[in-house]
Amino acid sequence: MKEMKDSEYADDSLELTNSWEERGMKKGKEEVAIELLKAGSSVAFVAKVTRLSQKEIEELRKSL
């Protein structure tokens, strides 16, 4: 029974780690996107490079 409980905690911990990792990667992509937009790159180009959606890029551009 204890092994099963430890395994459940490990799964929860792994999910939490993956969640933080995904957030960090998205934040990094957004920072790159902002710099590309500031440099005059098109929304389509930024979306292609960062793999963010064009909608996400447009929202970032509005915040500049």
mmCIF file as Biopython writes it, N, C-alpha, C and O atoms, coordinates in Angstrom:
data_model
#
loop_
_atom_site.group_PDB
_atom_site.id
_atom_site.type_symbol
_atom_site.label_atom_id
_atom_site.label_alt_id
_atom_site.label_comp_id
_atom_site.label_asym_id
_atom_site.label_entity_id
_atom_site.label_seq_id
_atom_site.pdbx_PDB_ins_code
_atom_site.Cartn_x
_atom_site.Cartn_y
_atom_site.Cartn_z
_atom_site.occupancy
_atom_site.B_iso_or_equiv
_atom_site.auth_seq_id
_atom_site.auth_asym_id
_atom_site.pdbx_PDB_model_num
ATOM 1   N N  . MET A ? 1  ? 0.812  -1.188 0.000   1.0 0.0 1  A 1 
ATOM 2   C CA . MET A ? 1  ? 0.000  0.000  0.000   1.0 0.0 1  A 1 
ATOM 3   C C  . MET A ? 1  ? 0.869  1.270  0.000   1.0 0.0 1  A 1 
ATOM 4   O O  . MET A ? 1  ? 0.554  2.234  -0.698  1.0 0.0 1  A 1 
ATOM 5   N N  . LYS A ? 2  ? 1.949  1.271  0.774   1.0 0.0 2  A 1 
ATOM 6   C CA . LYS A ? 2  ? 2.831  2.429  0.832   1.0 0.0 2  A 1 
ATOM 7   C C  . LYS A ? 2  ? 3.460  2.713  -0.530  1.0 0.0 2  A 1 
ATOM 8   O O  . LYS A ? 2  ? 3.601  3.874  -0.914  1.0 0.0 2  A 1 
ATOM 9   N N  . GLU A ? 3  ? 3.841  1.663  -1.266  1.0 0.0 3  A 1 
ATOM 10  C CA . GLU A ? 3  ? 4.443  1.870  -2.583  1.0 0.0 3  A 1 
ATOM 11  C C  . GLU A ? 3  ? 3.473  2.606  -3.509  1.0 0.0 3  A 1 
ATOM 12  O O  . GLU A ? 3  ? 3.888  3.484  -4.266  1.0 0.0 3  A 1 
ATOM 13  N N  . MET A ? 4  ? 2.212  2.262  -3.455  1.0 0.0 4  A 1 
ATOM 14  C CA . MET A ? 4  ? 1.223  2.898  -4.298  1.0 0.0 4  A 1 
ATOM 15  C C  . MET A ? 4  ? 1.082  4.378  -3.927  1.0 0.0 4  A 1 
ATOM 16  O O  . MET A ? 4  ? 0.960  5.230  -4.807  1.0 0.0 4  A 1 
ATOM 17  N N  . LYS A ? 5  ? 1.098  4.676  -2.650  1.0 0.0 5  A 1 
ATOM 18  C CA . LYS A ? 5  ? 0.969  6.055  -2.196  1.0 0.0 5  A 1 
ATOM 19  C C  . LYS A ? 5  ? 2.173  6.877  -2.657  1.0 0.0 5  A 1 
ATOM 20  O O  . LYS A ? 5  ? 2.000  8.003  -3.123  1.0 0.0 5  A 1 
ATOM 21  N N  . ASP A ? 6  ? 3.377  6.342  -2.537  1.0 0.0 6  A 1 
ATOM 22  C CA . ASP A ? 6  ? 4.585  7.027  -2.986  1.0 0.0 6  A 1 
ATOM 23  C C  . ASP A ? 6  ? 4.529  7.277  -4.483  1.0 0.0 6  A 1 
ATOM 24  O O  . ASP A ? 6  ? 4.942  8.334  -4.960  1.0 0.0 6  A 1 
ATOM 25  N N  . SER A ? 7  ? 4.023  6.311  -5.216  1.0 0.0 7  A 1 
ATOM 26  C CA . SER A ? 7  ? 3.909  6.444  -6.660  1.0 0.0 7  A 1 
ATOM 27  C C  . SER A ? 7  ? 2.944  7.566  -7.033  1.0 0.0 7  A 1 
ATOM 28  O O  . SER A ? 7  ? 3.193  8.312  -7.980  1.0 0.0 7  A 1 
ATOM 29  N N  . GLU A ? 8  ? 1.845  7.685  -6.294  1.0 0.0 8  A 1 
ATOM 30  C CA . GLU A ? 8  ? 0.878  8.754  -6.557  1.0 0.0 8  A 1 
ATOM 31  C C  . GLU A ? 8  ? 1.520  10.120 -6.329  1.0 0.0 8  A 1 
ATOM 32  O O  . GLU A ? 8  ? 1.296  11.045 -7.110  1.0 0.0 8  A 1 
ATOM 33  N N  . TYR A ? 9  ? 2.315  10.255 -5.269  1.0 0.0 9  A 1 
ATOM 34  C CA . TYR A ? 9  ? 3.005  11.520 -5.007  1.0 0.0 9  A 1 
ATOM 35  C C  . TYR A ? 9  ? 4.012  11.827 -6.104  1.0 0.0 9  A 1 
ATOM 36  O O  . TYR A ? 9  ? 4.164  12.981 -6.504  1.0 0.0 9  A 1 
ATOM 37  N N  . ALA A ? 10 ? 4.691  10.815 -6.587  1.0 0.0 10 A 1 
ATOM 38  C CA . ALA A ? 10 ? 5.658  11.008 -7.663  1.0 0.0 10 A 1 
ATOM 39  C C  . ALA A ? 10 ? 4.953  11.510 -8.917  1.0 0.0 10 A 1 
ATOM 40  O O  . ALA A ? 10 ? 5.461  12.404 -9.593  1.0 0.0 10 A 1 
ATOM 41  N N  . ASP A ? 11 ? 3.799  10.951 -9.232  1.0 0.0 11 A 1 
ATOM 42  C CA . ASP A ? 11 ? 3.040  11.402 -10.400 1.0 0.0 11 A 1 
ATOM 43  C C  . ASP A ? 11 ? 2.617  12.857 -10.246 1.0 0.0 11 A 1 
ATOM 44  O O  . ASP A ? 11 ? 2.717  13.635 -11.195 1.0 0.0 11 A 1 
ATOM 45  N N  . ASP A ? 12 ? 2.144  13.232 -9.054  1.0 0.0 12 A 1 
ATOM 46  C CA . ASP A ? 12 ? 1.746  14.620 -8.794  1.0 0.0 12 A 1 
ATOM 47  C C  . ASP A ? 12 ? 2.934  15.555 -8.938  1.0 0.0 12 A 1 
ATOM 48  O O  . ASP A ? 12 ? 2.815  16.641 -9.504  1.0 0.0 12 A 1 
ATOM 49  N N  . SER A ? 13 ? 4.071  15.133 -8.427  1.0 0.0 13 A 1 
ATOM 50  C CA . SER A ? 13 ? 5.274  15.946 -8.503  1.0 0.0 13 A 1 
ATOM 51  C C  . SER A ? 13 ? 5.712  16.131 -9.949  1.0 0.0 13 A 1 
ATOM 52  O O  . SER A ? 13 ? 6.122  17.223 -10.341 1.0 0.0 13 A 1 
ATOM 53  N N  . LEU A ? 14 ? 5.628  15.086 -10.727 1.0 0.0 14 A 1 
ATOM 54  C CA . LEU A ? 14 ? 6.011  15.153 -12.133 1.0 0.0 14 A 1 
ATOM 55  C C  . LEU A ? 14 ? 5.080  16.090 -12.898 1.0 0.0 14 A 1 
ATOM 56  O O  . LEU A ? 14 ? 5.538  16.871 -13.732 1.0 0.0 14 A 1 
ATOM 57  N N  . GLU A ? 15 ? 3.786  16.019 -12.622 1.0 0.0 15 A 1 
ATOM 58  C CA . GLU A ? 15 ? 2.824  16.907 -13.276 1.0 0.0 15 A 1 
ATOM 59  C C  . GLU A ? 15 ? 3.114  18.359 -12.931 1.0 0.0 15 A 1 
ATOM 60  O O  . GLU A ? 15 ? 3.043  19.223 -13.806 1.0 0.0 15 A 1 
ATOM 61  N N  . LEU A ? 16 ? 3.433  18.643 -11.693 1.0 0.0 16 A 1 
ATOM 62  C CA . LEU A ? 16 ? 3.751  19.996 -11.258 1.0 0.0 16 A 1 
ATOM 63  C C  . LEU A ? 16 ? 5.009  20.500 -11.958 1.0 0.0 16 A 1 
ATOM 64  O O  . LEU A ? 16 ? 5.056  21.641 -12.418 1.0 0.0 16 A 1 
ATOM 65  N N  . THR A ? 17 ? 6.016  19.655 -12.035 1.0 0.0 17 A 1 
ATOM 66  C CA . THR A ? 17 ? 7.255  20.021 -12.715 1.0 0.0 17 A 1 
ATOM 67  C C  . THR A ? 17 ? 6.988  20.322 -14.183 1.0 0.0 17 A 1 
ATOM 68  O O  . THR A ? 17 ? 7.479  21.322 -14.707 1.0 0.0 17 A 1 
ATOM 69  N N  . ASN A ? 18 ? 6.223  19.476 -14.847 1.0 0.0 18 A 1 
ATOM 70  C CA . ASN A ? 18 ? 5.915  19.695 -16.254 1.0 0.0 18 A 1 
ATOM 71  C C  . ASN A ? 18 ? 5.141  20.991 -16.451 1.0 0.0 18 A 1 
ATOM 72  O O  . ASN A ? 18 ? 5.370  21.712 -17.423 1.0 0.0 18 A 1 
ATOM 73  N N  . SER A ? 19 ? 4.234  21.287 -15.542 1.0 0.0 19 A 1 
ATOM 74  C CA . SER A ? 19 ? 3.439  22.510 -15.628 1.0 0.0 19 A 1 
ATOM 75  C C  . SER A ? 19 ? 4.345  23.742 -15.556 1.0 0.0 19 A 1 
ATOM 76  O O  . SER A ? 19 ? 4.203  24.665 -16.358 1.0 0.0 19 A 1 
ATOM 77  N N  . TRP A ? 20 ? 5.259  23.758 -14.614 1.0 0.0 20 A 1 
ATOM 78  C CA . TRP A ? 20 ? 6.178  24.886 -14.468 1.0 0.0 20 A 1 
ATOM 79  C C  . TRP A ? 20 ? 7.099  24.984 -15.671 1.0 0.0 20 A 1 
ATOM 80  O O  . TRP A ? 20 ? 7.400  26.081 -16.141 1.0 0.0 20 A 1 
ATOM 81  N N  . GLU A ? 21 ? 7.544  23.850 -16.166 1.0 0.0 21 A 1 
ATOM 82  C CA . GLU A ? 21 ? 8.425  23.845 -17.332 1.0 0.0 21 A 1 
ATOM 83  C C  . GLU A ? 21 ? 7.705  24.428 -18.544 1.0 0.0 21 A 1 
ATOM 84  O O  . GLU A ? 21 ? 8.276  25.235 -19.278 1.0 0.0 21 A 1 
ATOM 85  N N  . GLU A ? 22 ? 6.463  24.026 -18.753 1.0 0.0 22 A 1 
ATOM 86  C CA . GLU A ? 22 ? 5.685  24.538 -19.874 1.0 0.0 22 A 1 
ATOM 87  C C  . GLU A ? 22 ? 5.462  26.042 -19.749 1.0 0.0 22 A 1 
ATOM 88  O O  . GLU A ? 22 ? 5.555  26.766 -20.740 1.0 0.0 22 A 1 
ATOM 89  N N  . ARG A ? 23 ? 5.171  26.514 -18.549 1.0 0.0 23 A 1 
ATOM 90  C CA . ARG A ? 23 ? 4.984  27.950 -18.336 1.0 0.0 23 A 1 
ATOM 91  C C  . ARG A ? 23 ? 6.265  28.715 -18.638 1.0 0.0 23 A 1 
ATOM 92  O O  . ARG A ? 23 ? 6.232  29.781 -19.253 1.0 0.0 23 A 1 
ATOM 93  N N  . GLY A ? 24 ? 7.377  28.171 -18.206 1.0 0.0 24 A 1 
ATOM 94  C CA . GLY A ? 24 ? 8.665  28.817 -18.453 1.0 0.0 24 A 1 
ATOM 95  C C  . GLY A ? 24 ? 8.994  28.879 -19.929 1.0 0.0 24 A 1 
ATOM 96  O O  . GLY A ? 24 ? 9.501  29.891 -20.414 1.0 0.0 24 A 1 
ATOM 97  N N  . MET A ? 25 ? 8.713  27.820 -20.637 1.0 0.0 25 A 1 
ATOM 98  C CA . MET A ? 25 ? 8.977  27.801 -22.076 1.0 0.0 25 A 1 
ATOM 99  C C  . MET A ? 25 ? 8.077  28.809 -22.794 1.0 0.0 25 A 1 
ATOM 100 O O  . MET A ? 25 ? 8.535  29.517 -23.691 1.0 0.0 25 A 1 
ATOM 101 N N  . LYS A ? 26 ? 6.818  28.876 -22.410 1.0 0.0 26 A 1 
ATOM 102 C CA . LYS A ? 26 ? 5.901  29.829 -23.036 1.0 0.0 26 A 1 
ATOM 103 C C  . LYS A ? 26 ? 6.355  31.256 -22.760 1.0 0.0 26 A 1 
ATOM 104 O O  . LYS A ? 26 ? 6.340  32.096 -23.660 1.0 0.0 26 A 1 
ATOM 105 N N  . LYS A ? 27 ? 6.755  31.535 -21.532 1.0 0.0 27 A 1 
ATOM 106 C CA . LYS A ? 27 ? 7.235  32.871 -21.174 1.0 0.0 27 A 1 
ATOM 107 C C  . LYS A ? 27 ? 8.455  33.234 -22.019 1.0 0.0 27 A 1 
ATOM 108 O O  . LYS A ? 27 ? 8.567  34.366 -22.489 1.0 0.0 27 A 1 
ATOM 109 N N  . GLY A ? 28 ? 9.356  32.298 -22.212 1.0 0.0 28 A 1 
ATOM 110 C CA . GLY A ? 28 ? 10.537 32.535 -23.038 1.0 0.0 28 A 1 
ATOM 111 C C  . GLY A ? 28 ? 10.159 32.829 -24.479 1.0 0.0 28 A 1 
ATOM 112 O O  . GLY A ? 28 ? 10.723 33.731 -25.099 1.0 0.0 28 A 1 
ATOM 113 N N  . LYS A ? 29 ? 9.212  32.078 -25.013 1.0 0.0 29 A 1 
ATOM 114 C CA . LYS A ? 29 ? 8.754  32.318 -26.378 1.0 0.0 29 A 1 
ATOM 115 C C  . LYS A ? 29 ? 8.124  33.702 -26.501 1.0 0.0 29 A 1 
ATOM 116 O O  . LYS A ? 29 ? 8.333  34.404 -27.490 1.0 0.0 29 A 1 
ATOM 117 N N  . GLU A ? 30 ? 7.354  34.083 -25.488 1.0 0.0 30 A 1 
ATOM 118 C CA . GLU A ? 30 ? 6.718  35.404 -25.513 1.0 0.0 30 A 1 
ATOM 119 C C  . GLU A ? 30 ? 7.766  36.512 -25.486 1.0 0.0 30 A 1 
ATOM 120 O O  . GLU A ? 30 ? 7.615  37.521 -26.175 1.0 0.0 30 A 1 
ATOM 121 N N  . GLU A ? 31 ? 8.818  36.337 -24.705 1.0 0.0 31 A 1 
ATOM 122 C CA . GLU A ? 31 ? 9.885  37.341 -24.642 1.0 0.0 31 A 1 
ATOM 123 C C  . GLU A ? 31 ? 10.595 37.464 -25.982 1.0 0.0 31 A 1 
ATOM 124 O O  . GLU A ? 31 ? 10.908 38.572 -26.417 1.0 0.0 31 A 1 
ATOM 125 N N  . VAL A ? 32 ? 10.851 36.349 -26.633 1.0 0.0 32 A 1 
ATOM 126 C CA . VAL A ? 32 ? 11.466 36.370 -27.961 1.0 0.0 32 A 1 
ATOM 127 C C  . VAL A ? 32 ? 10.529 37.045 -28.951 1.0 0.0 32 A 1 
ATOM 128 O O  . VAL A ? 32 ? 10.964 37.854 -29.770 1.0 0.0 32 A 1 
ATOM 129 N N  . ALA A ? 33 ? 9.253  36.717 -28.879 1.0 0.0 33 A 1 
ATOM 130 C CA . ALA A ? 33 ? 8.261  37.303 -29.779 1.0 0.0 33 A 1 
ATOM 131 C C  . ALA A ? 33 ? 8.228  38.821 -29.625 1.0 0.0 33 A 1 
ATOM 132 O O  . ALA A ? 33 ? 8.182  39.542 -30.621 1.0 0.0 33 A 1 
ATOM 133 N N  . ILE A ? 34 ? 8.252  39.302 -28.411 1.0 0.0 34 A 1 
ATOM 134 C CA . ILE A ? 34 ? 8.231  40.747 -28.163 1.0 0.0 34 A 1 
ATOM 135 C C  . ILE A ? 34 ? 9.451  41.418 -28.778 1.0 0.0 34 A 1 
ATOM 136 O O  . ILE A ? 34 ? 9.336  42.464 -29.417 1.0 0.0 34 A 1 
ATOM 137 N N  . GLU A ? 35 ? 10.599 40.824 -28.588 1.0 0.0 35 A 1 
ATOM 138 C CA . GLU A ? 35 ? 11.819 41.411 -29.157 1.0 0.0 35 A 1 
ATOM 139 C C  . GLU A ? 35 ? 11.770 41.408 -30.688 1.0 0.0 35 A 1 
ATOM 140 O O  . GLU A ? 35 ? 12.199 42.372 -31.322 1.0 0.0 35 A 1 
ATOM 141 N N  . LEU A ? 36 ? 11.254 40.337 -31.276 1.0 0.0 36 A 1 
ATOM 142 C CA . LEU A ? 36 ? 11.126 40.286 -32.732 1.0 0.0 36 A 1 
ATOM 143 C C  . LEU A ? 36 ? 10.152 41.349 -33.236 1.0 0.0 36 A 1 
ATOM 144 O O  . LEU A ? 36 ? 10.405 42.001 -34.249 1.0 0.0 36 A 1 
ATOM 145 N N  . LEU A ? 37 ? 9.042  41.517 -32.528 1.0 0.0 37 A 1 
ATOM 146 C CA . LEU A ? 37 ? 8.070  42.547 -32.912 1.0 0.0 37 A 1 
ATOM 147 C C  . LEU A ? 37 ? 8.688  43.935 -32.797 1.0 0.0 37 A 1 
ATOM 148 O O  . LEU A ? 37 ? 8.482  44.774 -33.674 1.0 0.0 37 A 1 
ATOM 149 N N  . LYS A ? 38 ? 9.436  44.188 -31.736 1.0 0.0 38 A 1 
ATOM 150 C CA . LYS A ? 38 ? 10.108 45.480 -31.561 1.0 0.0 38 A 1 
ATOM 151 C C  . LYS A ? 38 ? 11.091 45.747 -32.700 1.0 0.0 38 A 1 
ATOM 152 O O  . LYS A ? 38 ? 11.302 46.891 -33.100 1.0 0.0 38 A 1 
ATOM 153 N N  . ALA A ? 39 ? 11.687 44.674 -33.211 1.0 0.0 39 A 1 
ATOM 154 C CA . ALA A ? 39 ? 12.653 44.807 -34.299 1.0 0.0 39 A 1 
ATOM 155 C C  . ALA A ? 39 ? 11.977 44.944 -35.660 1.0 0.0 39 A 1 
ATOM 156 O O  . ALA A ? 39 ? 12.646 45.092 -36.683 1.0 0.0 39 A 1 
ATOM 157 N N  . GLY A ? 40 ? 10.642 44.892 -35.663 1.0 0.0 40 A 1 
ATOM 158 C CA . GLY A ? 40 ? 9.917  45.109 -36.909 1.0 0.0 40 A 1 
ATOM 159 C C  . GLY A ? 40 ? 9.517  43.857 -37.666 1.0 0.0 40 A 1 
ATOM 160 O O  . GLY A ? 40 ? 9.086  43.946 -38.815 1.0 0.0 40 A 1 
ATOM 161 N N  . SER A ? 41 ? 9.648  42.703 -37.055 1.0 0.0 41 A 1 
ATOM 162 C CA . SER A ? 41 ? 9.260  41.460 -37.722 1.0 0.0 41 A 1 
ATOM 163 C C  . SER A ? 41 ? 7.745  41.370 -37.855 1.0 0.0 41 A 1 
ATOM 164 O O  . SER A ? 41 ? 7.005  41.911 -37.033 1.0 0.0 41 A 1 
ATOM 165 N N  . SER A ? 42 ? 7.298  40.688 -38.888 1.0 0.0 42 A 1 
ATOM 166 C CA . SER A ? 42 ? 5.863  40.511 -39.105 1.0 0.0 42 A 1 
ATOM 167 C C  . SER A ? 42 ? 5.287  39.497 -38.120 1.0 0.0 42 A 1 
ATOM 168 O O  . SER A ? 42 ? 6.002  38.656 -37.575 1.0 0.0 42 A 1 
ATOM 169 N N  . VAL A ? 43 ? 3.991  39.601 -37.910 1.0 0.0 43 A 1 
ATOM 170 C CA . VAL A ? 43 ? 3.299  38.668 -37.015 1.0 0.0 43 A 1 
ATOM 171 C C  . VAL A ? 43 ? 3.459  37.239 -37.533 1.0 0.0 43 A 1 
ATOM 172 O O  . VAL A ? 43 ? 3.697  36.316 -36.753 1.0 0.0 43 A 1 
ATOM 173 N N  . ALA A ? 44 ? 3.330  37.058 -38.842 1.0 0.0 44 A 1 
ATOM 174 C CA . ALA A ? 44 ? 3.451  35.722 -39.437 1.0 0.0 44 A 1 
ATOM 175 C C  . ALA A ? 44 ? 4.845  35.138 -39.187 1.0 0.0 44 A 1 
ATOM 176 O O  . ALA A ? 44 ? 4.981  33.957 -38.866 1.0 0.0 44 A 1 
ATOM 177 N N  . PHE A ? 45 ? 5.874  35.970 -39.337 1.0 0.0 45 A 1 
ATOM 178 C CA . PHE A ? 45 ? 7.247  35.497 -39.113 1.0 0.0 45 A 1 
ATOM 179 C C  . PHE A ? 45 ? 7.453  35.126 -37.648 1.0 0.0 45 A 1 
ATOM 180 O O  . PHE A ? 45 ? 8.021  34.077 -37.343 1.0 0.0 45 A 1 
ATOM 181 N N  . VAL A ? 46 ? 6.995  35.982 -36.750 1.0 0.0 46 A 1 
ATOM 182 C CA . VAL A ? 46 ? 7.153  35.723 -35.317 1.0 0.0 46 A 1 
ATOM 183 C C  . VAL A ? 46 ? 6.431  34.438 -34.928 1.0 0.0 46 A 1 
ATOM 184 O O  . VAL A ? 46 ? 6.950  33.638 -34.149 1.0 0.0 46 A 1 
ATOM 185 N N  . ALA A ? 47 ? 5.240  34.246 -35.469 1.0 0.0 47 A 1 
ATOM 186 C CA . ALA A ? 47 ? 4.485  33.023 -35.175 1.0 0.0 47 A 1 
ATOM 187 C C  . ALA A ? 47 ? 5.238  31.790 -35.666 1.0 0.0 47 A 1 
ATOM 188 O O  . ALA A ? 47 ? 5.279  30.764 -34.986 1.0 0.0 47 A 1 
ATOM 189 N N  . LYS A ? 48 ? 5.829  31.901 -36.850 1.0 0.0 48 A 1 
ATOM 190 C CA . LYS A ? 48 ? 6.573  30.762 -37.397 1.0 0.0 48 A 1 
ATOM 191 C C  . LYS A ? 48 ? 7.793  30.428 -36.542 1.0 0.0 48 A 1 
ATOM 192 O O  . LYS A ? 48 ? 8.071  29.259 -36.272 1.0 0.0 48 A 1 
ATOM 193 N N  . VAL A ? 49 ? 8.502  31.441 -36.127 1.0 0.0 49 A 1 
ATOM 194 C CA . VAL A ? 49 ? 9.732  31.240 -35.353 1.0 0.0 49 A 1 
ATOM 195 C C  . VAL A ? 49 ? 9.445  30.733 -33.943 1.0 0.0 49 A 1 
ATOM 196 O O  . VAL A ? 49 ? 10.118 29.822 -33.459 1.0 0.0 49 A 1 
ATOM 197 N N  . THR A ? 50 ? 8.451  31.317 -33.286 1.0 0.0 50 A 1 
ATOM 198 C CA . THR A ? 50 ? 8.192  30.986 -31.881 1.0 0.0 50 A 1 
ATOM 199 C C  . THR A ? 50 ? 7.190  29.848 -31.696 1.0 0.0 50 A 1 
ATOM 200 O O  . THR A ? 50 ? 7.094  29.255 -30.621 1.0 0.0 50 A 1 
ATOM 201 N N  . ARG A ? 51 ? 6.451  29.555 -32.754 1.0 0.0 51 A 1 
ATOM 202 C CA . ARG A ? 51 ? 5.371  28.564 -32.715 1.0 0.0 51 A 1 
ATOM 203 C C  . ARG A ? 51 ? 4.227  28.985 -31.795 1.0 0.0 51 A 1 
ATOM 204 O O  . ARG A ? 51 ? 3.440  28.149 -31.349 1.0 0.0 51 A 1 
ATOM 205 N N  . LEU A ? 52 ? 4.141  30.275 -31.517 1.0 0.0 52 A 1 
ATOM 206 C CA . LEU A ? 52 ? 2.959  30.818 -30.850 1.0 0.0 52 A 1 
ATOM 207 C C  . LEU A ? 52 ? 1.929  31.087 -31.938 1.0 0.0 52 A 1 
ATOM 208 O O  . LEU A ? 52 ? 2.281  31.254 -33.106 1.0 0.0 52 A 1 
ATOM 209 N N  . SER A ? 53 ? 0.659  31.129 -31.556 1.0 0.0 53 A 1 
ATOM 210 C CA . SER A ? 53 ? -0.368 31.406 -32.556 1.0 0.0 53 A 1 
ATOM 211 C C  . SER A ? 53 ? -0.322 32.882 -32.956 1.0 0.0 53 A 1 
ATOM 212 O O  . SER A ? 53 ? 0.177  33.729 -32.215 1.0 0.0 53 A 1 
ATOM 213 N N  . GLN A ? 54 ? -0.851 33.165 -34.140 1.0 0.0 54 A 1 
ATOM 214 C CA . GLN A ? 54 ? -0.889 34.554 -34.576 1.0 0.0 54 A 1 
ATOM 215 C C  . GLN A ? 54 ? -1.749 35.397 -33.633 1.0 0.0 54 A 1 
ATOM 216 O O  . GLN A ? 54 ? -1.473 36.577 -33.421 1.0 0.0 54 A 1 
ATOM 217 N N  . LYS A ? 55 ? -2.776 34.792 -33.079 1.0 0.0 55 A 1 
ATOM 218 C CA . LYS A ? 55 ? -3.619 35.497 -32.110 1.0 0.0 55 A 1 
ATOM 219 C C  . LYS A ? 55 ? -2.798 35.893 -30.880 1.0 0.0 55 A 1 
ATOM 220 O O  . LYS A ? 55 ? -2.916 37.015 -30.388 1.0 0.0 55 A 1 
ATOM 221 N N  . GLU A ? 56 ? -1.965 34.970 -30.384 1.0 0.0 56 A 1 
ATOM 222 C CA . GLU A ? 56 ? -1.119 35.268 -29.227 1.0 0.0 56 A 1 
ATOM 223 C C  . GLU A ? 56 ? -0.134 36.391 -29.559 1.0 0.0 56 A 1 
ATOM 224 O O  . GLU A ? 56 ? 0.124  37.264 -28.731 1.0 0.0 56 A 1 
ATOM 225 N N  . ILE A ? 57 ? 0.412  36.359 -30.772 1.0 0.0 57 A 1 
ATOM 226 C CA . ILE A ? 57 ? 1.362  37.386 -31.209 1.0 0.0 57 A 1 
ATOM 227 C C  . ILE A ? 57 ? 0.669  38.743 -31.270 1.0 0.0 57 A 1 
ATOM 228 O O  . ILE A ? 57 ? 1.223  39.751 -30.830 1.0 0.0 57 A 1 
ATOM 229 N N  . GLU A ? 58 ? -0.542 38.762 -31.816 1.0 0.0 58 A 1 
ATOM 230 C CA . GLU A ? 58 ? -1.307 40.013 -31.905 1.0 0.0 58 A 1 
ATOM 231 C C  . GLU A ? 58 ? -1.552 40.590 -30.512 1.0 0.0 58 A 1 
ATOM 232 O O  . GLU A ? 58 ? -1.449 41.802 -30.321 1.0 0.0 58 A 1 
ATOM 233 N N  . GLU A ? 59 ? -1.872 39.741 -29.543 1.0 0.0 59 A 1 
ATOM 234 C CA . GLU A ? 59 ? -2.099 40.212 -28.175 1.0 0.0 59 A 1 
ATOM 235 C C  . GLU A ? 59 ? -0.810 40.808 -27.600 1.0 0.0 59 A 1 
ATOM 236 O O  . GLU A ? 59 ? -0.848 41.837 -26.925 1.0 0.0 59 A 1 
ATOM 237 N N  . LEU A ? 60 ? 0.317  40.171 -27.865 1.0 0.0 60 A 1 
ATOM 238 C CA . LEU A ? 60 ? 1.593  40.689 -27.389 1.0 0.0 60 A 1 
ATOM 239 C C  . LEU A ? 60 ? 1.896  42.029 -28.044 1.0 0.0 60 A 1 
ATOM 240 O O  . LEU A ? 60 ? 2.384  42.951 -27.391 1.0 0.0 60 A 1 
ATOM 241 N N  . ARG A ? 61 ? 1.606  42.132 -29.328 1.0 0.0 61 A 1 
ATOM 242 C CA . ARG A ? 61 ? 1.882  43.372 -30.065 1.0 0.0 61 A 1 
ATOM 243 C C  . ARG A ? 61 ? 1.047  44.527 -29.500 1.0 0.0 61 A 1 
ATOM 244 O O  . ARG A ? 61 ? 1.526  45.657 -29.414 1.0 0.0 61 A 1 
ATOM 245 N N  . LYS A ? 62 ? -0.191 44.240 -29.119 1.0 0.0 62 A 1 
ATOM 246 C CA . LYS A ? 62 ? -1.050 45.278 -28.544 1.0 0.0 62 A 1 
ATOM 247 C C  . LYS A ? 62 ? -0.507 45.788 -27.213 1.0 0.0 62 A 1 
ATOM 248 O O  . LYS A ? 62 ? -0.754 46.933 -26.834 1.0 0.0 62 A 1 
ATOM 249 N N  . SER A ? 63 ? 0.219  44.952 -26.519 1.0 0.0 63 A 1 
ATOM 250 C CA . SER A ? 63 ? 0.729  45.343 -25.207 1.0 0.0 63 A 1 
ATOM 251 C C  . SER A ? 63 ? 2.014  46.174 -25.289 1.0 0.0 63 A 1 
ATOM 252 O O  . SER A ? 63 ? 2.507  46.658 -24.270 1.0 0.0 63 A 1 
ATOM 253 N N  . LEU A ? 64 ? 2.546  46.335 -26.480 1.0 0.0 64 A 1 
ATOM 254 C CA . LEU A ? 64 ? 3.787  47.111 -26.633 1.0 0.0 64 A 1 
ATOM 255 C C  . LEU A ? 64 ? 3.524  48.607 -26.562 1.0 0.0 64 A 1 
ATOM 256 O O  . LEU A ? 64 ? 4.456  49.404 -26.672 1.0 0.0 64 A 1 
#
